[in-house]
Amino acid sequence: MPRPIQAFVHTDALRHNLHRLRSAAPDARVWAVVKANAYGHGIERVFEGLRAADGFALLDLDEALRLRALGWRGPVWLLEGVFEARDLEVCSRLDLWHTVHCDEQIDMLSRHKTQVPHRIFLKMNSGMNRLGFTPTRFRSAWTRLNQLPQVDEISLVTHFSDADGDKGVAEQMALFTRTTEDLPGERTTCNSAGLLRYASAPPVAADWVRPGIALYGSAPDFPQHDIAHWQLKPTLSLRSQVIAVQELQAGDTVGYGSTFVAERAMRIGIVACGYADGYPRHCATGTTVLVNGVRTRTVGRVSMDMLAVDLTPVPNAGFGAEVTLWGRAATGEVLPIDEVAHAAGTVGYELMCAVSARVGFTQD
Ligand SMILES: Cc1ncc(COP(=O)(O)O)c(C=O)c1O
């Protein structure tokens, strides 16, 4: 009998979120971003829920191969482009669209032998300062690319650094628009935050949008807004069970370091979930969990394989009670992953990607 911890990937929620995001920019086509193994969900497990997307965007050739193996014949985009020359052979073979963000990638393309020219996304660095040509170098990169017989259509892309924050996208958007004004080709600028917060103001949405995190039921700008505000549903639920109950007296402590001291007599449940499952150790006493769908809190430190929860609000809960660490309980009650991430000082992205290999996944 395996430990009772399980992760659930909800196909209905993926479909719902994709539909919701499409409606935020109805004239744009949607790239479903499935990098990092679909933000930890598993490419194969999200495919059904996201197959109504117009394309899939990712980083790894191996993940692109898995998408093709699932029967996806539509666009697949390598967001960081190729890392070495022989990757271009795979692009030709699998018909992958790829980003060009530096001179070295243009050099590789110029030496590549291909029957069919490649579809390129030329990336502009409009302020993020990770990947892309600066505005002063962007046009010459475009001209150089445009002269290559290996290159088919060139689309234009930039990435916002502050779509989720106070600074917003106006400055980067203006720079991108100005720099690319008289260049042909499709445009794409928006991640989830850009799409939800700014896509209603043209020309931000452009021809393609490329949401990731919002597809997976996490609010890109939490705690300013939550998933209820954005009408998104959790797509990943981490659930386990109470495997022991302790009756505490006032003054009793819980777990390593005795960081929690009971103020009065209380019942606590010991849950089969710890940091080795991907639950963050940084979650201090008071982090929300659902027991049988009822909101309660963790008490004491998270250990490798276990954590403790306060059973006061759920007096009937005992051995075997369902514990939802994040996501949707069997009752339908929701604990957004963002709340748990926030309690750990991080973001939903990190928690999704960190569910460990020893946790079994079920797609429903
Ligand atoms: C270039 C690019 N586009 C889109 C996304 C999706 O971003 P998000 O998950 O915030 O929607 C990412 C993710 O980091 C990205 O790097």
The ligand as an ORCA input file, in Angstrom:
! r2SCAN-3c Opt
* xyz 0 1
  C       8.730     33.804    -23.027
  C       7.655     33.361    -22.100
  N       6.377     33.500    -22.470
  C       5.359     33.117    -21.670
  C       5.591     32.560    -20.434
  C       4.431     32.175    -19.553
  O       4.446     32.950    -18.388
  P       3.351     32.787    -17.259
  O       3.495     31.417    -16.718
  O       3.699     33.819    -16.262
  O       2.029     32.995    -17.903
  C       6.908     32.411    -20.007
  C       7.192     31.868    -18.685
  O       8.089     32.221    -17.989
  C       7.969     32.806    -20.859
  O       9.254     32.679    -20.498
*
